[in-house]
Amino acid sequence: MDRDEHADDRMAFMAGEVGCVVFELVYNGIEITKDNIVGMLEGKRKAVGNVIHKGLLRDAAEFVRKGQ
């Protein structure tokens, strides 16, 4: 894999994590806000054991927080 494929895979994983969090918020009847999405992503980060997964969740939360 070259660098662009890694970046694409990383973005796809982060998008999937954000999507899962949004589904969880909807399922639980919680308002979908930037703060709630970031909070759920950070909660998932604390719960997982894999260091790479933790980093991707941290980056996804930061991406949503900054809105870039």
Contacts in CASP RR format, 6 or more apart in sequence:
PFRMAT RR
TARGET T0000
AUTHOR 0000-0000-0000
METHOD contacts of the structure
MODEL  1
MDRDEHADDRMAFMAGEVGCVVFELVYNGIEITKDNIVGMLEGKRKAVGN
VIHKGLLRDAAEFVRKGQ
1 9 0 8 1.000
10 56 0 8 1.000
10 59 0 8 1.000
13 56 0 8 1.000
14 56 0 8 1.000
14 59 0 8 1.000
14 60 0 8 1.000
14 63 0 8 1.000
17 41 0 8 1.000
17 44 0 8 1.000
17 56 0 8 1.000
17 57 0 8 1.000
17 60 0 8 1.000
18 37 0 8 1.000
18 41 0 8 1.000
18 60 0 8 1.000
18 64 0 8 1.000
21 37 0 8 1.000
21 40 0 8 1.000
21 41 0 8 1.000
21 44 0 8 1.000
22 32 0 8 1.000
22 37 0 8 1.000
24 40 0 8 1.000
25 31 0 8 1.000
25 32 0 8 1.000
25 36 0 8 1.000
25 37 0 8 1.000
25 40 0 8 1.000
26 32 0 8 1.000
30 36 0 8 1.000
34 64 0 8 1.000
34 65 0 8 1.000
34 67 0 8 1.000
37 61 0 8 1.000
37 64 0 8 1.000
38 61 0 8 1.000
38 64 0 8 1.000
38 65 0 8 1.000
39 61 0 8 1.000
41 57 0 8 1.000
41 60 0 8 1.000
41 61 0 8 1.000
41 64 0 8 1.000
42 57 0 8 1.000
42 58 0 8 1.000
42 61 0 8 1.000
44 57 0 8 1.000
45 54 0 8 1.000
45 55 0 8 1.000
45 57 0 8 1.000
45 58 0 8 1.000
45 61 0 8 1.000
48 54 0 8 1.000
48 57 0 8 1.000
END
